[in-house]
Structure formats: C-alpha cells, structure tokens
Amino acid sequence: MTDRATARAAKSALAARLAADPGIAAVGLSRQDTEYVVRVDLTDARAGVRVPHDVDGVRVVTHVIGTVRPL
C-alpha cells in the first residue's frame, strides 16, 4: 500500500520530469482502492507512451481529458 507522503514525492519527481511535455495537462494524486497513485491528465492520448507506469514504486495512471481551453 502506498501512503500519501510517498505518493507526493513521486508526484513531484514526475511533474518535474514531464513539465515541458505539451501533451500533459496536469499531474496530481488520486486514491484507488486503498492506495494513493499519481494521476497524469493528458490532452492527447499519444502522450501516454511517454508516461512511466510507476515512479519510485508508486503506480501511475493516465486519463485523457482532451484539449484544455479557457472559459
């Protein structure tokens, strides 16, 4: 089981690694079942190939949210 502190550290590391990627909209934390995971929101599904399946033992999940536009 991954605790929140471990997941936060993994999130920070992954966010820094993906910061310049135009296909990434956001990097955050999410709960799935009894553990925390790093959630990566994608603007383009093709960007998912550049996202690792785990970071420092913390599982990474992706969600395609599409293009982000201002209201």
N, C-alpha and C positions, 0 to 999 in steps of 0.2 A: 504494500500500500504506500502511495506517495503522499507525503504531507505537504501542507501549503508552503512552508518555507523552502523546501527542496524544489517544488514546482516554480516558485517565484524566481529562484536563482536560475533555473533552466530557461524560464521565460525571458529574463534579462539577457542572457547569453544569446538566445536565438533571435531576439528582437534586434540586437546589435548586428548580428550576422546578416539579417535579411533587410536591414534598414533601407538600402538603396535599391531594392528589388521593386520594380513598378507593378508587378503582379500581386504584391502583398498589400492588403488594406489595413490589417491590424494583427497584433499578436497579444493574446491575453490568456487568462486562466479559466478553466471550466471544471466542473465536477462531473465525473462519470462513474456511476455506481458508488463505490466507497473511496475513490481516489481522485486526486487532482491531476489534470492533464494540461498541457499547453495547447491552446486553440489558435490556429492561424486562419484568418479570413482572407480569401483570395478573390481578386477581381477577375481573374482569368484562370480557368481550370488547368491550363498548361503550366502555370507557375507551381503547381503542386509537385512536379518532379524535382524541384529544387529544395523542397522542404524535407528534412530528415524525419524518419519515423519515430526517433526518440533523441533526446538531448540529456546527457548525463544520467541516463536511466529513467528519465521521465517521458512517458508516451506523448507524442504529438499527433493531434488530429487536425484535419483541414476541413473547411467549409467554403464552398463557392458562393459568394454573395453578389457577384456581378459588379458592374461599374458603380462607383460612389459619386454622386452628384450633389451639389449644394441645393437646398430647398429654395 
